[in-house]
Amino acid sequence: MPDTLYDLIGANKRKTFVFILITSLFLGALGYVVVRYLNWGIIGYVFFAFFIIVYNIILYYNSDKLAIKATGSVPADPDEFRVLHNVVEEVAIAAGTPKPKVFITPSPAPNAFATGRNPENASIAVTTGLLEIMNRQELQAIIAHEMAHIRNYDILLMTVVSAIGGLIILLRDFFLRSMFFGGRRRSRKTGGQLGLILLVIGIILAIVAPIFVAMIRAAISRQREYLADASGAYITRYPEGLAQALTKLRDQHTPLKRASQSNAHLFIANPFGKDRADAAGLFATHPPLNNRIVRLTNLVI
């Protein structure tokens, strides 16, 4: 018997828990190495735990603002973008969620993304390029896809992933600087090889950590894109609309200049404007658009 939409949502929630557990253990191990190397003792562990908690709280409550600012998005004027506001409101009613804040990203590259920590504190942004090439039904389908991310709490997971990825990058830089400036001094003082060993460990962690986060983020993002496609189609009851919209996105290759590796997973399609059709590398944050179009074409509502 095929999985229902609710089965898929439940499976994604379990994957979220596993991801948080694994990355928490990873961060704990990294913190242990840092504190042990710097001889901070119990105070060091407390400080490290406090730092992680405060960092995540700050990012949790400001993730949407950071994403909006990073992409150069601005509030969509209700008069100038009346159709967009109407579509967002219609889809929000159909999805049973509060209407999110609506933003415009000034870019000719057609794309869209959702951000925030929950349905009550969410935002949807679309580029000016997207509005130029989509008709109303296709725009509804795009908004429904993003609304599905909000309703399925994907935006919360992406916030967690971004928080962990950013924190690991900060720790990587801190750890390497500590090793570079402190490792040689420690080696001279002790006459041993501890500093050199820890330097090697630090370099390994610096290489492995970003790759680990990128792989997990990409794997989770790809599965959630498929789920958001299906969920969005259920909201509009018209999967052909999203299939048509994705076809237009597939044929567009204009990159979004304000996009980066840290926020690429937020967008409905690869914001770098390449390899949208068939390519699906290990670190790809989006499944191939051709695959998504085929799935939507075969979806029975």
ChimeraX attribute file (.defattr): number of C-alpha atoms within 10 A of each C-alpha:
attribute: neighborCount
match mode: 1-to-1
recipient: residues
	/A:1	3
	/A:2	5
	/A:3	8
	/A:4	9
	/A:5	13
	/A:6	11
	/A:7	11
	/A:8	14
	/A:9	18
	/A:10	13
	/A:11	12
	/A:12	20
	/A:13	16
	/A:14	12
	/A:15	13
	/A:16	19
	/A:17	11
	/A:18	12
	/A:19	19
	/A:20	16
	/A:21	12
	/A:22	12
	/A:23	19
	/A:24	13
	/A:25	12
	/A:26	15
	/A:27	20
	/A:28	16
	/A:29	12
	/A:30	19
	/A:31	19
	/A:32	16
	/A:33	16
	/A:34	22
	/A:35	19
	/A:36	14
	/A:37	19
	/A:38	13
	/A:39	11
	/A:40	13
	/A:41	12
	/A:42	11
	/A:43	11
	/A:44	17
	/A:45	17
	/A:46	12
	/A:47	13
	/A:48	17
	/A:49	15
	/A:50	11
	/A:51	13
	/A:52	16
	/A:53	12
	/A:54	11
	/A:55	15
	/A:56	19
	/A:57	13
	/A:58	11
	/A:59	19
	/A:60	17
	/A:61	14
	/A:62	14
	/A:63	23
	/A:64	21
	/A:65	14
	/A:66	15
	/A:67	22
	/A:68	22
	/A:69	13
	/A:70	14
	/A:71	20
	/A:72	16
	/A:73	21
	/A:74	14
	/A:75	14
	/A:76	18
	/A:77	13
	/A:78	12
	/A:79	9
	/A:80	9
	/A:81	14
	/A:82	12
	/A:83	14
	/A:84	23
	/A:85	19
	/A:86	13
	/A:87	18
	/A:88	24
	/A:89	18
	/A:90	17
	/A:91	24
	/A:92	21
	/A:93	13
	/A:94	14
	/A:95	20
	/A:96	13
	/A:97	16
	/A:98	17
	/A:99	21
	/A:100	23
	/A:101	18
	/A:102	22
	/A:103	24
	/A:104	23
	/A:105	26
	/A:106	16
	/A:107	20
	/A:108	16
	/A:109	23
	/A:110	26
	/A:111	26
	/A:112	25
	/A:113	27
	/A:114	28
	/A:115	30
	/A:116	28
	/A:117	23
	/A:118	17
	/A:119	22
	/A:120	14
	/A:121	15
	/A:122	21
	/A:123	26
	/A:124	24
	/A:125	26
	/A:126	27
	/A:127	21
	/A:128	17
	/A:129	18
	/A:130	23
	/A:131	20
	/A:132	11
	/A:133	13
	/A:134	18
	/A:135	14
	/A:136	13
	/A:137	17
	/A:138	23
	/A:139	22
	/A:140	26
	/A:141	31
	/A:142	28
	/A:143	29
	/A:144	30
	/A:145	30
	/A:146	31
	/A:147	33
	/A:148	29
	/A:149	28
	/A:150	28
	/A:151	23
	/A:152	22
	/A:153	19
	/A:154	30
	/A:155	26
	/A:156	21
	/A:157	22
	/A:158	23
	/A:159	23
	/A:160	20
	/A:161	22
	/A:162	21
	/A:163	20
	/A:164	20
	/A:165	21
	/A:166	18
	/A:167	16
	/A:168	21
	/A:169	14
	/A:170	11
	/A:171	19
	/A:172	21
	/A:173	13
	/A:174	14
	/A:175	23
	/A:176	20
	/A:177	14
	/A:178	16
	/A:179	25
	/A:180	15
	/A:181	10
	/A:182	15
	/A:183	20
	/A:184	15
	/A:185	13
	/A:186	17
	/A:187	15
	/A:188	11
	/A:189	8
	/A:190	10
	/A:191	10
	/A:192	11
	/A:193	14
	/A:194	15
	/A:195	21
	/A:196	16
	/A:197	13
	/A:198	18
	/A:199	21
	/A:200	14
	/A:201	16
	/A:202	24
	/A:203	15
	/A:204	12
	/A:205	19
	/A:206	18
	/A:207	12
	/A:208	12
	/A:209	21
	/A:210	15
	/A:211	14
	/A:212	16
	/A:213	20
	/A:214	20
	/A:215	16
	/A:216	16
	/A:217	21
	/A:218	21
	/A:219	17
	/A:220	22
	/A:221	22
	/A:222	18
	/A:223	15
	/A:224	21
	/A:225	25
	/A:226	19
	/A:227	21
	/A:228	24
	/A:229	27
	/A:230	24
	/A:231	25
	/A:232	27
	/A:233	26
	/A:234	21
	/A:235	23
	/A:236	22
	/A:237	14
	/A:238	19
	/A:239	25
	/A:240	19
	/A:241	22
	/A:242	28
	/A:243	24
	/A:244	19
	/A:245	21
	/A:246	25
	/A:247	16
	/A:248	15
	/A:249	24
	/A:250	21
	/A:251	13
	/A:252	15
	/A:253	16
	/A:254	17
	/A:255	17
	/A:256	22
	/A:257	14
	/A:258	17
	/A:259	19
	/A:260	13
	/A:261	10
	/A:262	15
	/A:263	18
	/A:264	21
	/A:265	24
	/A:266	25
	/A:267	20
	/A:268	24
	/A:269	24
	/A:270	26
	/A:271	26
	/A:272	18
	/A:273	19
	/A:274	15
	/A:275	17
	/A:276	23
	/A:277	19
	/A:278	12
	/A:279	14
	/A:280	15
	/A:281	12
	/A:282	11
	/A:283	15
	/A:284	21
	/A:285	27
	/A:286	29
	/A:287	25
	/A:288	20
	/A:289	24
	/A:290	17
	/A:291	13
	/A:292	20
	/A:293	23
	/A:294	11
	/A:295	16
	/A:296	22
	/A:297	15
	/A:298	10
	/A:299	14
	/A:300	12
	/A:301	11
